[in-house]
């Protein structure tokens, strides 16, 4: 991997994308995708014939045997809603079903049953070949369907763009994640071999990821935050530094690239390199050392008094962007890397906060980015929380 020339801090947020590929826009003649409710209403009937062994049994019991993917309570509800027909006639929950009867069911599917549906979600493709795809994920996009976000995800967009090739891969080729409100680069595998290789690279740390973050306070010039991370024992929806057996090793290397003051509060711009991949790692680690990320709705007020003044331009997400990605190409064996411009909201926030006004502040964008970190004994696991939504 090549190293670029040293740049001034005020230039750090300029174009870091070497690709001129446009977003994955939907063609003008392409029909808009159906919403979850539209798909549910248009669901085709599912039919089954009553076998000898179930003749004379109650309808709800027969349905539970014939459609085991649905709970009996849901099936009973659909009977009452008129979504179940027996030989073409509306049925009742407790009626006996005759031998050889044809049962027709039109399920009103919940969103989670439709989560893996192709949708024309716009994708900003930075690079793609037959082996992998590099995507610049915008803030606000969920990577993988989950509770509260069953559609409009990156996975839905991959299924739409790549069709059967993506559908044939676990998680449509996704190998790591970013939080919904974290923007930046992700790599997605295009083949099973590439996916296996990239997962292995995450485990042995040949995948390198560098983030730009804005944090409260005057951060030290550089350092390493070495603190285990696990579920917060007091609030299980959060992560925390946990120094018991449940905490997993976590290391974040940081370097301060600029400092400023906003309404009397010191603010630092930093680079973070992940040596491990724990859920919310950068956010948790920075909050742990009393320098939480600006705008972070979960960890932003951890430890210490922070300004209650709203951030400029209504900025209301964690100020975190994954702008560098490096790895060994699974097909060629060569080191490759990409850069992504920070999005407009972070660029505008940087200007409003006053970053980059010191022309004497050097910014060496590459320095040790491609350094291979040494693994400590027993630290080879890459915890993406069994594929939980997300990491930084």
N, C-alpha and C positions, 0 to 999 in steps of 0.2 A: 504494500500500500504506500502510496506516495504521501509526502508531507507538503502542505502548502505554506506559503510565506506568512510571516507574522502580520496580523492585522490589528488595527486600533479597536478598542472596545466598542466604540459607536458604530463600527461596521459589522459587529457580530451578528446582528439580526437581519442582515441583508440576504439576498438570494443564496440559499445553500442547496438548492435543488438543481442537479446537473441535467435533469430531464425536461424536455419541452413537451412531453406528452400531456394532453388535456385530460380533464376529468372524464370519467366514464358516464357520459351523458346518455339519456334515453333518446333514441332516434325519434324524430318528429312524427313518423308514421307508426310508432310503436304504441300499442294500446296501454293505457295506464293499468297498473296492477290492481287486482281486487283487494279490498280491505279484508281484514280477518272476518268481520261480520258478513261481508258479501260472500266470501268463500263458504262460510258456515251455512248461509241460506241456500247456496247452490249445491250443497253436498249431495252427491248421488245416493239413491237408496241402496242399502245393503240388505241382501236377502238370504234366508236360510230355510231349509225344509225341516219339519219336525220329524226326528227319527223315532223308530219304534219304541225305544227305551223311554222316551219322554212323552209319549202320547197320553193325554189326559191330565198332564201336570199343569200347574198354574203358569200363566203366561210369563210372569216375571222370572220364575225359575228357569223356564225354557230359554228366555232371552239371556240370562246369566251364563248358561251353558253355551249358547250359540255365539255370543259376543263377549268373551271373557276379558277383552281389553277395556270394558267399561264396568264401573261399579254398579251393583244392583240398585242402589238409591238413584243413580242417574238414569238408569233404564226405566225405573218406575216413574220418574218424573217425565220422561219422554212419552211413556204410555199415556199419562194423564194429559199431556199436551197434544195428543193426537198424532205423534210422530211414529207410531207403531200401527201397522195394519196386519190383520190376519185374513188371508185370502181376499185382500182388497177392502176389508171392512175395518172401521175403527174399533179398537180393542179396549178391554178393561184389565186392570192389573191382576185380578184374581180369577179371571175366566179360565176355564180348562181349554187346552189346545188340542184339537183332534189330530189323529194320525195323518201324516202326509201334508198337513197344512203348510202353506207358504207364508212365512213371516217377513214383512218388509219394514226396515228401520231407516229413518232419515235422522241421523244424529245432529244435534246442535253442538258442534265441537267447541271446546274451550280453546282459548288462544294457544295454550301450550301444545295442543295437538296439531296446530298449524304452524308451529315455530320454524320448521325446516322447509318452508315454502320459498321458492325463488321470487325475489322482488327486485325491481330495477333501482336499487339503492345506488346513488352516485358514488363511485370509487375514484379517488385520485391515485392513479397508477404512476409511480415514479419509475419503475423498471419491471419488465417481465420477460421471461424466456420459457423454454419448455420445462424447466426444472423448478423455478420459483417465481414469486411475484412480490414486489416491494410496494407497500401502500402507505400513503401519508394520511393517517386517520384524522379527521377533524374532531374537535371537542364536541361533545354531545352525541356522538355515535357509540352505541354499545357494540362490543365485539361479538358476543355470542348470546343467543336468546336465553332469557332467564326471567324470573318473576318480575312483573312490571314492565318488561321489555321483550315481548314475544315476537315483535316484527320490526322491520326497519333497521336490522343489525348488519354488521359487516358480513356475517355468515350468509344472511339472506341475499346480499349483493353478490357474493362470490358464487352462490348457486345460480343466480340469474346470468351472470357474465360467463361462467365457465361450464354450466350445464352438467352433463353426466360426469365429466372429468372431476368436478368438485364434489358432486354427490357421492362418488365412489370412494372418497377419502374420509377418514375420521375427522369430524369437525370441519369438513370442507378444506382441509389442508392447514388450518390454523395451528400454530405451534407455540405462540405466546400471546399475551394480551396487554392492553393498556386500559386504564380506568376510563369510564365513560367520558369524563371531563378532562382527560389528559389527551393532548394532541400529539401527533408525530408518527415516526416510522415504525412499521411492522413488516415482518417477512412471513409469507404464506407459501407453503409447499404446493407444487403442482403435481407431484407424483408421490406414491407411497414410499418409494426409496428415498426421495428427498426429505419427506417428512420425518422418516426414521433418522436420517442423518442429522437434520437440524435439531431434533430433540436431543440427540446425543451431544451435539455441539453446545447446546444450552447447559447440559449437565457437566461437560468438561471445560466450559467457559471459553470456547473459541468464538462465541457470538459476543460482540462488544456493543454496548449501547450507552450512549452519552446523552444526558438531558441538560437543558437549560432551565433553571428555576430561579424565582425571585423569593427571597425569604426575609422575614423581619429580623432586624438587629444587625450588628457588625460581625459577620462570620470571620473566623480566622482565615489566614491566607490559603491554607490548604490543610488537609488531614484525612483521616479515615474514621468513620463511625462504625464501630464494631460492637454490636449489641443484638442479642437474639430477639426474634420477633415471633409472636404467636397471638392467638385470640385474647382480647382483653377480658380477663376473668370477671370484670364488673359490668361489661357491656359487650356481649358476644358478637354484635354486628360490627365492632371495631377491631382493629389490630393494635398491638401495643408492644413495647419492649417488655419481654417476659423472661425473667431470670430463673425460671424453674425448668423442669424437664420438658415441659410443653413448648418452650421457646426453641426455635430453630436458628442456627447460625446465620447471621446477616451482616454484610459489610458493604458500606457505601463510601467510595472515595470522592472527595470534593475538592474544588479549587475555586476561590473567589476571583471573579474577573472584573467586578466593579462594585462601587458603593455609592450611595447617595442618601439624602435625607428628604423625607416627605412629611410635611406638617409636623416637624419635630421628631419624627420617628426614623431611626436609621433603617435602611433597607440595603440588602446585598443581592447582587446577581452572581450565581454560582453555576459551575459545571458539576454534574454528578455522574460518576461511572459506577455501574452496578457490578459487583463481584458475585453477588448472589441474587436470586430473583424471588424475594418474598412479597406477599401481598401488601400493597401500599408502602413498599419499603422506603422510598425517599421521603414520603410524607411523614411516616412514623419516625424515622430517624431524625429528620430535621426538627420535628416537634419535640423529640426526646432531649435534644441538646438546647432547647429553648429558642429555636429559630424556625418556627413554623412557616409554611409557605403562605404567601399572600393569597387571599381569596379561598383558602381551603375550608370548605363548610364543615368538615368533620374534625380535622386536627388543627385548624388555624388559630384557635384560641388556647391551645395547650400551654400551660405554664407561662406566667408573666403577663403583664398588662399590655394590651395591644390597642391601637387606635380603633375607635368605633366609627370613625368617619368612613363613609363608603369610598371604595376605590374609584379612581377616575374612570369615566366613560361607562359606569355601571358594571365594571369587571366583577364577575361573581363566580369564578371557578378557580381551582388551584392553578397558580402560575407555573405550569410545568409543561415542557414540550420535549419530546424525544427527537432530537435533531440529528443524531449520528447513529449509524448502524453499520457494523462490520461483521463479516463472517467468512468462512471458507466455503467457496461455491461447491455444492455437493457433486456437480458433474465434472468440473474442471480441476478442482483441488486448489484453485488460486484464491488468494485473499482479495475480497472485494468489499467496497464500502460505499455508502450513500449518505447524502445530506439533505435535509428538508428545511426550507425557509420557515421561520416562526410565523404563525398565523397573524392576521391583522390585529386581533384583539391584544395579543401579547406585545406586538410591535408598538401599538398605540399606548399601551400601559407603560412600556419602557420609556417612551418619549415623555409622557406626562410625569413620570417619577423622576426624570432627569438623568437617567443612565446615559453614559457616553459623552458627557460634557467635558470630561478631563481628557484632553488630547494627548496627554503624556502616558495614559494608561494603555499598556500593550496588551494585546489579546492574541496569544499563540493558539490558534484554533485546533491544531493537530497534536501538539506535543507528544504525549505518550498514549494516544488513543488506541494504537494497535498493540500495546503491551499485553502480553499474556500473563495474567495473574497466576501466582503460585497457589495451588490448592493445598489447604491444610488436610491432615489425615482425617478421613471420615467426613469431609465437607463436600463430597462430589455430587450431592443431590441438588437438583434445581427445583425449588419448590414453587410451582405455579399452582399450589393449593388444589391439586387434582383438577386443574383447569378452572380456576375461579377467576372472576372478572375483576380484576387485574392487579397489576404488580407495582407500578411506580407511584 
